[in-house]
Amino acid sequence: MTEESTVPQQGGGGRPKGLLQQMEELMAALNADLSALDADLQSAGRTAEESEA
C-alpha cells in the first residue's frame, strides 16, 4: 500500500474525509487494480495458448 492509503486524508476545506468517501475511494482503487490484473491474466492466457498451438 502507498503511504497515502495509511495516512488520514484531508478534504478540500481541511475537513477530514468521511468514512463513506474513504471506502468509495478504496473500492474504486481496488476495482481498477482487479481490472488491470484481469487484463494481465487474460493476456497471459492467450499468450500461453498461442505458444502451445
mmCIF file as Biopython writes it, N, C-alpha, C and O atoms, coordinates in Angstrom:
data_model
#
loop_
_atom_site.group_PDB
_atom_site.id
_atom_site.type_symbol
_atom_site.label_atom_id
_atom_site.label_alt_id
_atom_site.label_comp_id
_atom_site.label_asym_id
_atom_site.label_entity_id
_atom_site.label_seq_id
_atom_site.pdbx_PDB_ins_code
_atom_site.Cartn_x
_atom_site.Cartn_y
_atom_site.Cartn_z
_atom_site.occupancy
_atom_site.B_iso_or_equiv
_atom_site.auth_seq_id
_atom_site.auth_asym_id
_atom_site.pdbx_PDB_model_num
ATOM 1   N N  . MET A ? 1  ? 0.825   -1.183  0.000   1.0 0.0 1  A 1 
ATOM 2   C CA . MET A ? 1  ? 0.000   0.000   0.000   1.0 0.0 1  A 1 
ATOM 3   C C  . MET A ? 1  ? 0.867   1.244   0.000   1.0 0.0 1  A 1 
ATOM 4   O O  . MET A ? 1  ? 1.994   1.249   0.496   1.0 0.0 1  A 1 
ATOM 5   N N  . THR A ? 2  ? 0.319   2.272   -0.558  1.0 0.0 2  A 1 
ATOM 6   C CA . THR A ? 2  ? 1.057   3.527   -0.566  1.0 0.0 2  A 1 
ATOM 7   C C  . THR A ? 2  ? 0.849   4.258   0.743   1.0 0.0 2  A 1 
ATOM 8   O O  . THR A ? 2  ? -0.073  3.959   1.502   1.0 0.0 2  A 1 
ATOM 9   N N  . GLU A ? 3  ? 1.715   5.215   0.993   1.0 0.0 3  A 1 
ATOM 10  C CA . GLU A ? 3  ? 1.633   5.974   2.234   1.0 0.0 3  A 1 
ATOM 11  C C  . GLU A ? 3  ? 0.318   6.726   2.336   1.0 0.0 3  A 1 
ATOM 12  O O  . GLU A ? 3  ? -0.232  6.873   3.427   1.0 0.0 3  A 1 
ATOM 13  N N  . GLU A ? 4  ? -0.193  7.205   1.200   1.0 0.0 4  A 1 
ATOM 14  C CA . GLU A ? 4  ? -1.419  7.991   1.267   1.0 0.0 4  A 1 
ATOM 15  C C  . GLU A ? 4  ? -2.616  7.142   1.679   1.0 0.0 4  A 1 
ATOM 16  O O  . GLU A ? 4  ? -3.627  7.688   2.120   1.0 0.0 4  A 1 
ATOM 17  N N  . SER A ? 5  ? -2.525  5.816   1.545   1.0 0.0 5  A 1 
ATOM 18  C CA . SER A ? 5  ? -3.610  4.955   1.989   1.0 0.0 5  A 1 
ATOM 19  C C  . SER A ? 5  ? -3.620  4.798   3.506   1.0 0.0 5  A 1 
ATOM 20  O O  . SER A ? 5  ? -4.669  4.520   4.087   1.0 0.0 5  A 1 
ATOM 21  N N  . THR A ? 6  ? -2.483  4.969   4.149   1.0 0.0 6  A 1 
ATOM 22  C CA . THR A ? 6  ? -2.397  4.747   5.585   1.0 0.0 6  A 1 
ATOM 23  C C  . THR A ? 6  ? -2.490  6.039   6.382   1.0 0.0 6  A 1 
ATOM 24  O O  . THR A ? 6  ? -2.749  6.003   7.585   1.0 0.0 6  A 1 
ATOM 25  N N  . VAL A ? 7  ? -2.284  7.168   5.737   1.0 0.0 7  A 1 
ATOM 26  C CA . VAL A ? 7  ? -2.351  8.463   6.409   1.0 0.0 7  A 1 
ATOM 27  C C  . VAL A ? 7  ? -3.759  9.008   6.266   1.0 0.0 7  A 1 
ATOM 28  O O  . VAL A ? 7  ? -4.304  8.987   5.162   1.0 0.0 7  A 1 
ATOM 29  N N  . PRO A ? 8  ? -4.370  9.494   7.338   1.0 0.0 8  A 1 
ATOM 30  C CA . PRO A ? 8  ? -5.723  10.064  7.205   1.0 0.0 8  A 1 
ATOM 31  C C  . PRO A ? 8  ? -5.757  11.161  6.145   1.0 0.0 8  A 1 
ATOM 32  O O  . PRO A ? 8  ? -4.903  12.046  6.119   1.0 0.0 8  A 1 
ATOM 33  N N  . GLN A ? 9  ? -6.746  11.086  5.285   1.0 0.0 9  A 1 
ATOM 34  C CA . GLN A ? 9  ? -6.860  12.041  4.183   1.0 0.0 9  A 1 
ATOM 35  C C  . GLN A ? 9  ? -7.585  13.295  4.646   1.0 0.0 9  A 1 
ATOM 36  O O  . GLN A ? 9  ? -8.432  13.252  5.538   1.0 0.0 9  A 1 
ATOM 37  N N  . GLN A ? 10 ? -7.239  14.394  4.030   1.0 0.0 10 A 1 
ATOM 38  C CA . GLN A ? 10 ? -7.900  15.665  4.326   1.0 0.0 10 A 1 
ATOM 39  C C  . GLN A ? 10 ? -8.701  16.097  3.101   1.0 0.0 10 A 1 
ATOM 40  O O  . GLN A ? 10 ? -8.222  16.005  1.972   1.0 0.0 10 A 1 
ATOM 41  N N  . GLY A ? 11 ? -9.919  16.567  3.332   1.0 0.0 11 A 1 
ATOM 42  C CA . GLY A ? 11 ? -10.760 17.059  2.251   1.0 0.0 11 A 1 
ATOM 43  C C  . GLY A ? 11 ? -10.310 18.436  1.817   1.0 0.0 11 A 1 
ATOM 44  O O  . GLY A ? 11 ? -9.339  18.975  2.348   1.0 0.0 11 A 1 
ATOM 45  N N  . GLY A ? 12 ? -11.021 19.014  0.844   1.0 0.0 12 A 1 
ATOM 46  C CA . GLY A ? 12 ? -10.638 20.301  0.288   1.0 0.0 12 A 1 
ATOM 47  C C  . GLY A ? 12 ? -10.584 21.427  1.297   1.0 0.0 12 A 1 
ATOM 48  O O  . GLY A ? 12 ? -9.681  22.261  1.233   1.0 0.0 12 A 1 
ATOM 49  N N  . GLY A ? 13 ? -11.538 21.478  2.243   1.0 0.0 13 A 1 
ATOM 50  C CA . GLY A ? 13 ? -11.573 22.574  3.194   1.0 0.0 13 A 1 
ATOM 51  C C  . GLY A ? 13 ? -10.813 22.283  4.477   1.0 0.0 13 A 1 
ATOM 52  O O  . GLY A ? 13 ? -11.032 22.960  5.481   1.0 0.0 13 A 1 
ATOM 53  N N  . GLY A ? 14 ? -9.926  21.294  4.473   1.0 0.0 14 A 1 
ATOM 54  C CA . GLY A ? 14 ? -9.207  20.945  5.671   1.0 0.0 14 A 1 
ATOM 55  C C  . GLY A ? 14 ? -10.003 20.026  6.587   1.0 0.0 14 A 1 
ATOM 56  O O  . GLY A ? 14 ? -9.531  19.659  7.663   1.0 0.0 14 A 1 
ATOM 57  N N  . ARG A ? 15 ? -11.210 19.652  6.165   1.0 0.0 15 A 1 
ATOM 58  C CA . ARG A ? 15 ? -12.019 18.722  6.955   1.0 0.0 15 A 1 
ATOM 59  C C  . ARG A ? 15 ? -11.618 17.302  6.625   1.0 0.0 15 A 1 
ATOM 60  O O  . ARG A ? 15 ? -11.314 17.008  5.469   1.0 0.0 15 A 1 
ATOM 61  N N  . PRO A ? 16 ? -11.608 16.406  7.607   1.0 0.0 16 A 1 
ATOM 62  C CA . PRO A ? 16 ? -11.309 15.006  7.300   1.0 0.0 16 A 1 
ATOM 63  C C  . PRO A ? 16 ? -12.410 14.421  6.427   1.0 0.0 16 A 1 
ATOM 64  O O  . PRO A ? 16 ? -13.584 14.766  6.564   1.0 0.0 16 A 1 
ATOM 65  N N  . LYS A ? 17 ? -12.006 13.527  5.526   1.0 0.0 17 A 1 
ATOM 66  C CA . LYS A ? 17 ? -12.991 12.874  4.667   1.0 0.0 17 A 1 
ATOM 67  C C  . LYS A ? 17 ? -13.847 11.946  5.511   1.0 0.0 17 A 1 
ATOM 68  O O  . LYS A ? 17 ? -13.395 11.390  6.512   1.0 0.0 17 A 1 
ATOM 69  N N  . GLY A ? 18 ? -15.083 11.793  5.088   1.0 0.0 18 A 1 
ATOM 70  C CA . GLY A ? 18 ? -15.980 10.868  5.765   1.0 0.0 18 A 1 
ATOM 71  C C  . GLY A ? 18 ? -15.583 9.438   5.468   1.0 0.0 18 A 1 
ATOM 72  O O  . GLY A ? 18 ? -14.930 9.152   4.464   1.0 0.0 18 A 1 
ATOM 73  N N  . LEU A ? 19 ? -15.986 8.546   6.353   1.0 0.0 19 A 1 
ATOM 74  C CA . LEU A ? 19 ? -15.671 7.131   6.186   1.0 0.0 19 A 1 
ATOM 75  C C  . LEU A ? 19 ? -16.247 6.588   4.886   1.0 0.0 19 A 1 
ATOM 76  O O  . LEU A ? 19 ? -15.590 5.805   4.199   1.0 0.0 19 A 1 
ATOM 77  N N  . LEU A ? 20 ? -17.456 6.990   4.542   1.0 0.0 20 A 1 
ATOM 78  C CA . LEU A ? 20 ? -18.076 6.518   3.308   1.0 0.0 20 A 1 
ATOM 79  C C  . LEU A ? 20 ? -17.257 6.939   2.088   1.0 0.0 20 A 1 
ATOM 80  O O  . LEU A ? 20 ? -17.049 6.142   1.173   1.0 0.0 20 A 1 
ATOM 81  N N  . GLN A ? 21 ? -16.797 8.178   2.074   1.0 0.0 21 A 1 
ATOM 82  C CA . GLN A ? 21 ? -15.994 8.650   0.946   1.0 0.0 21 A 1 
ATOM 83  C C  . GLN A ? 21 ? -14.678 7.885   0.859   1.0 0.0 21 A 1 
ATOM 84  O O  . GLN A ? 21 ? -14.232 7.537   -0.234  1.0 0.0 21 A 1 
ATOM 85  N N  . GLN A ? 22 ? -14.049 7.620   2.018   1.0 0.0 22 A 1 
ATOM 86  C CA . GLN A ? 22 ? -12.796 6.854   2.021   1.0 0.0 22 A 1 
ATOM 87  C C  . GLN A ? 22 ? -13.043 5.451   1.468   1.0 0.0 22 A 1 
ATOM 88  O O  . GLN A ? 22 ? -12.256 4.947   0.668   1.0 0.0 22 A 1 
ATOM 89  N N  . MET A ? 23 ? -14.136 4.827   1.898   1.0 0.0 23 A 1 
ATOM 90  C CA . MET A ? 23 ? -14.453 3.473   1.427   1.0 0.0 23 A 1 
ATOM 91  C C  . MET A ? 23 ? -14.728 3.467   -0.078  1.0 0.0 23 A 1 
ATOM 92  O O  . MET A ? 23 ? -14.294 2.557   -0.785  1.0 0.0 23 A 1 
ATOM 93  N N  . GLU A ? 24 ? -15.446 4.479   -0.568  1.0 0.0 24 A 1 
ATOM 94  C CA . GLU A ? 24 ? -15.720 4.553   -2.003  1.0 0.0 24 A 1 
ATOM 95  C C  . GLU A ? 24 ? -14.423 4.688   -2.799  1.0 0.0 24 A 1 
ATOM 96  O O  . GLU A ? 24 ? -14.262 4.064   -3.848  1.0 0.0 24 A 1 
ATOM 97  N N  . GLU A ? 25 ? -13.503 5.507   -2.294  1.0 0.0 25 A 1 
ATOM 98  C CA . GLU A ? 25 ? -12.228 5.688   -2.990  1.0 0.0 25 A 1 
ATOM 99  C C  . GLU A ? 25 ? -11.404 4.403   -2.973  1.0 0.0 25 A 1 
ATOM 100 O O  . GLU A ? 25 ? -10.788 4.040   -3.975  1.0 0.0 25 A 1 
ATOM 101 N N  . LEU A ? 26 ? -11.397 3.721   -1.834  1.0 0.0 26 A 1 
ATOM 102 C CA . LEU A ? 26 ? -10.666 2.459   -1.751  1.0 0.0 26 A 1 
ATOM 103 C C  . LEU A ? 26 ? -11.273 1.404   -2.671  1.0 0.0 26 A 1 
ATOM 104 O O  . LEU A ? 26 ? -10.546 0.656   -3.324  1.0 0.0 26 A 1 
ATOM 105 N N  . MET A ? 27 ? -12.603 1.342   -2.722  1.0 0.0 27 A 1 
ATOM 106 C CA . MET A ? 27 ? -13.265 0.377   -3.601  1.0 0.0 27 A 1 
ATOM 107 C C  . MET A ? 27 ? -12.982 0.682   -5.065  1.0 0.0 27 A 1 
ATOM 108 O O  . MET A ? 27 ? -12.784 -0.234  -5.863  1.0 0.0 27 A 1 
ATOM 109 N N  . ALA A ? 28 ? -12.960 1.962   -5.424  1.0 0.0 28 A 1 
ATOM 110 C CA . ALA A ? 28 ? -12.649 2.337   -6.803  1.0 0.0 28 A 1 
ATOM 111 C C  . ALA A ? 28 ? -11.219 1.934   -7.158  1.0 0.0 28 A 1 
ATOM 112 O O  . ALA A ? 28 ? -10.966 1.426   -8.251  1.0 0.0 28 A 1 
ATOM 113 N N  . ALA A ? 29 ? -10.286 2.161   -6.236  1.0 0.0 29 A 1 
ATOM 114 C CA . ALA A ? 29 ? -8.895  1.778   -6.482  1.0 0.0 29 A 1 
ATOM 115 C C  . ALA A ? 29 ? -8.762  0.260   -6.584  1.0 0.0 29 A 1 
ATOM 116 O O  . ALA A ? 29 ? -8.044  -0.248  -7.446  1.0 0.0 29 A 1 
ATOM 117 N N  . LEU A ? 30 ? -9.453  -0.460  -5.706  1.0 0.0 30 A 1 
ATOM 118 C CA . LEU A ? 30 ? -9.413  -1.922  -5.754  1.0 0.0 30 A 1 
ATOM 119 C C  . LEU A ? 30 ? -9.989  -2.435  -7.063  1.0 0.0 30 A 1 
ATOM 120 O O  . LEU A ? 30 ? -9.437  -3.349  -7.676  1.0 0.0 30 A 1 
ATOM 121 N N  . ASN A ? 31 ? -11.100 -1.847  -7.491  1.0 0.0 31 A 1 
ATOM 122 C CA . ASN A ? 31 ? -11.724 -2.255  -8.742  1.0 0.0 31 A 1 
ATOM 123 C C  . ASN A ? 31 ? -10.779 -2.032  -9.925  1.0 0.0 31 A 1 
ATOM 124 O O  . ASN A ? 31 ? -10.688 -2.877  -10.815 1.0 0.0 31 A 1 
ATOM 125 N N  . ALA A ? 32 ? -10.082 -0.907  -9.936  1.0 0.0 32 A 1 
ATOM 126 C CA . ALA A ? 32 ? -9.131  -0.625  -11.013 1.0 0.0 32 A 1 
ATOM 127 C C  . ALA A ? 32 ? -7.982  -1.632  -10.990 1.0 0.0 32 A 1 
ATOM 128 O O  . ALA A ? 32 ? -7.551  -2.110  -12.039 1.0 0.0 32 A 1 
ATOM 129 N N  . ASP A ? 33 ? -7.489  -1.953  -9.795  1.0 0.0 33 A 1 
ATOM 130 C CA . ASP A ? 33 ? -6.408  -2.933  -9.681  1.0 0.0 33 A 1 
ATOM 131 C C  . ASP A ? 33 ? -6.861  -4.308  -10.159 1.0 0.0 33 A 1 
ATOM 132 O O  . ASP A ? 33 ? -6.117  -5.001  -10.853 1.0 0.0 33 A 1 
ATOM 133 N N  . LEU A ? 34 ? -8.069  -4.701  -9.794  1.0 0.0 34 A 1 
ATOM 134 C CA . LEU A ? 34 ? -8.583  -6.006  -10.212 1.0 0.0 34 A 1 
ATOM 135 C C  . LEU A ? 34 ? -8.807  -6.051  -11.721 1.0 0.0 34 A 1 
ATOM 136 O O  . LEU A ? 34 ? -8.557  -7.075  -12.356 1.0 0.0 34 A 1 
ATOM 137 N N  . SER A ? 35 ? -9.269  -4.960  -12.286 1.0 0.0 35 A 1 
ATOM 138 C CA . SER A ? 35 ? -9.461  -4.911  -13.744 1.0 0.0 35 A 1 
ATOM 139 C C  . SER A ? 35 ? -8.125  -5.048  -14.467 1.0 0.0 35 A 1 
ATOM 140 O O  . SER A ? 35 ? -8.028  -5.752  -15.472 1.0 0.0 35 A 1 
ATOM 141 N N  . ALA A ? 36 ? -7.106  -4.380  -13.960 1.0 0.0 36 A 1 
ATOM 142 C CA . ALA A ? 36 ? -5.778  -4.483  -14.563 1.0 0.0 36 A 1 
ATOM 143 C C  . ALA A ? 36 ? -5.226  -5.903  -14.423 1.0 0.0 36 A 1 
ATOM 144 O O  . ALA A ? 36 ? -4.629  -6.435  -15.359 1.0 0.0 36 A 1 
ATOM 145 N N  . LEU A ? 37 ? -5.427  -6.509  -13.259 1.0 0.0 37 A 1 
ATOM 146 C CA . LEU A ? 37 ? -4.966  -7.881  -13.045 1.0 0.0 37 A 1 
ATOM 147 C C  . LEU A ? 37 ? -5.687  -8.833  -13.978 1.0 0.0 37 A 1 
ATOM 148 O O  . LEU A ? 37 ? -5.067  -9.728  -14.553 1.0 0.0 37 A 1 
ATOM 149 N N  . ASP A ? 38 ? -6.996  -8.650  -14.136 1.0 0.0 38 A 1 
ATOM 150 C CA . ASP A ? 38 ? -7.773  -9.499  -15.034 1.0 0.0 38 A 1 
ATOM 151 C C  . ASP A ? 38 ? -7.263  -9.381  -16.464 1.0 0.0 38 A 1 
ATOM 152 O O  . ASP A ? 38 ? -7.130  -10.387 -17.160 1.0 0.0 38 A 1 
ATOM 153 N N  . ALA A ? 39 ? -6.981  -8.172  -16.902 1.0 0.0 39 A 1 
ATOM 154 C CA . ALA A ? 39 ? -6.460  -7.972  -18.257 1.0 0.0 39 A 1 
ATOM 155 C C  . ALA A ? 39 ? -5.096  -8.651  -18.417 1.0 0.0 39 A 1 
ATOM 156 O O  . ALA A ? 39 ? -4.826  -9.272  -19.445 1.0 0.0 39 A 1 
ATOM 157 N N  . ASP A ? 40 ? -4.246  -8.533  -17.409 1.0 0.0 40 A 1 
ATOM 158 C CA . ASP A ? 40 ? -2.932  -9.185  -17.461 1.0 0.0 40 A 1 
ATOM 159 C C  . ASP A ? 40 ? -3.075  -10.698 -17.532 1.0 0.0 40 A 1 
ATOM 160 O O  . ASP A ? 40 ? -2.380  -11.345 -18.316 1.0 0.0 40 A 1 
ATOM 161 N N  . LEU A ? 41 ? -3.959  -11.270 -16.732 1.0 0.0 41 A 1 
ATOM 162 C CA . LEU A ? 41 ? -4.148  -12.716 -16.712 1.0 0.0 41 A 1 
ATOM 163 C C  . LEU A ? 41 ? -4.736  -13.209 -18.035 1.0 0.0 41 A 1 
ATOM 164 O O  . LEU A ? 41 ? -4.322  -14.247 -18.552 1.0 0.0 41 A 1 
ATOM 165 N N  . GLN A ? 42 ? -5.694  -12.469 -18.578 1.0 0.0 42 A 1 
ATOM 166 C CA . GLN A ? 42 ? -6.260  -12.875 -19.860 1.0 0.0 42 A 1 
ATOM 167 C C  . GLN A ? 42 ? -5.212  -12.807 -20.962 1.0 0.0 42 A 1 
ATOM 168 O O  . GLN A ? 42 ? -5.165  -13.675 -21.834 1.0 0.0 42 A 1 
ATOM 169 N N  . SER A ? 43 ? -4.374  -11.779 -20.925 1.0 0.0 43 A 1 
ATOM 170 C CA . SER A ? 43 ? -3.307  -11.647 -21.912 1.0 0.0 43 A 1 
ATOM 171 C C  . SER A ? 43 ? -2.315  -12.797 -21.784 1.0 0.0 43 A 1 
ATOM 172 O O  . SER A ? 43 ? -1.879  -13.359 -22.788 1.0 0.0 43 A 1 
ATOM 173 N N  . ALA A ? 44 ? -1.961  -13.144 -20.552 1.0 0.0 44 A 1 
ATOM 174 C CA . ALA A ? 44 ? -1.025  -14.247 -20.315 1.0 0.0 44 A 1 
ATOM 175 C C  . ALA A ? 44 ? -1.640  -15.561 -20.772 1.0 0.0 44 A 1 
ATOM 176 O O  . ALA A ? 44 ? -0.938  -16.417 -21.312 1.0 0.0 44 A 1 
ATOM 177 N N  . GLY A ? 45 ? -2.935  -15.732 -20.564 1.0 0.0 45 A 1 
ATOM 178 C CA . GLY A ? 45 ? -3.616  -16.950 -21.001 1.0 0.0 45 A 1 
ATOM 179 C C  . GLY A ? 45 ? -3.617  -17.086 -22.508 1.0 0.0 45 A 1 
ATOM 180 O O  . GLY A ? 45 ? -3.394  -18.175 -23.036 1.0 0.0 45 A 1 
ATOM 181 N N  . ARG A ? 46 ? -3.866  -15.985 -23.208 1.0 0.0 46 A 1 
ATOM 182 C CA . ARG A ? 46 ? -3.845  -16.017 -24.673 1.0 0.0 46 A 1 
ATOM 183 C C  . ARG A ? 46 ? -2.441  -16.310 -25.183 1.0 0.0 46 A 1 
ATOM 184 O O  . ARG A ? 46 ? -2.275  -17.055 -26.148 1.0 0.0 46 A 1 
ATOM 185 N N  . THR A ? 47 ? -1.437  -15.732 -24.547 1.0 0.0 47 A 1 
ATOM 186 C CA . THR A ? 47 ? -0.048  -15.965 -24.949 1.0 0.0 47 A 1 
ATOM 187 C C  . THR A ? 47 ? 0.312   -17.442 -24.771 1.0 0.0 47 A 1 
ATOM 188 O O  . THR A ? 47 ? 0.971   -18.029 -25.629 1.0 0.0 47 A 1 
ATOM 189 N N  . ALA A ? 48 ? -0.119  -18.039 -23.661 1.0 0.0 48 A 1 
ATOM 190 C CA . ALA A ? 48 ? 0.177   -19.449 -23.411 1.0 0.0 48 A 1 
ATOM 191 C C  . ALA A ? 48 ? -0.512  -20.336 -24.437 1.0 0.0 48 A 1 
ATOM 192 O O  . ALA A ? 48 ? 0.078   -21.303 -24.921 1.0 0.0 48 A 1 
ATOM 193 N N  . GLU A ? 49 ? -1.769  -20.009 -24.773 1.0 0.0 49 A 1 
ATOM 194 C CA . GLU A ? 49 ? -2.498  -20.800 -25.766 1.0 0.0 49 A 1 
ATOM 195 C C  . GLU A ? 49 ? -1.820  -20.701 -27.129 1.0 0.0 49 A 1 
ATOM 196 O O  . GLU A ? 49 ? -1.720  -21.703 -27.837 1.0 0.0 49 A 1 
ATOM 197 N N  . GLU A ? 50 ? -1.362  -19.531 -27.504 1.0 0.0 50 A 1 
ATOM 198 C CA . GLU A ? 50 ? -0.725  -19.352 -28.809 1.0 0.0 50 A 1 
ATOM 199 C C  . GLU A ? 50 ? 0.586   -20.114 -28.879 1.0 0.0 50 A 1 
ATOM 200 O O  . GLU A ? 50 ? 0.925   -20.649 -29.935 1.0 0.0 50 A 1 
ATOM 201 N N  . SER A ? 51 ? 1.333   -20.178 -27.785 1.0 0.0 51 A 1 
ATOM 202 C CA . SER A ? 51 ? 2.616   -20.873 -27.812 1.0 0.0 51 A 1 
ATOM 203 C C  . SER A ? 51 ? 2.426   -22.381 -27.836 1.0 0.0 51 A 1 
ATOM 204 O O  . SER A ? 51 ? 3.313   -23.100 -28.298 1.0 0.0 51 A 1 
ATOM 205 N N  . GLU A ? 52 ? 1.275   -22.888 -27.341 1.0 0.0 52 A 1 
ATOM 206 C CA . GLU A ? 52 ? 1.020   -24.325 -27.376 1.0 0.0 52 A 1 
ATOM 207 C C  . GLU A ? 52 ? 0.586   -24.776 -28.749 1.0 0.0 52 A 1 
ATOM 208 O O  . GLU A ? 52 ? 0.778   -25.939 -29.103 1.0 0.0 52 A 1 
ATOM 209 N N  . ALA A ? 53 ? 0.010   -23.891 -29.530 1.0 0.0 53 A 1 
ATOM 210 C CA . ALA A ? 53 ? -0.530  -24.274 -30.847 1.0 0.0 53 A 1 
ATOM 211 C C  . ALA A ? 53 ? 0.570   -24.450 -31.875 1.0 0.0 53 A 1 
ATOM 212 O O  . ALA A ? 53 ? 0.289   -24.770 -33.030 1.0 0.0 53 A 1 
#
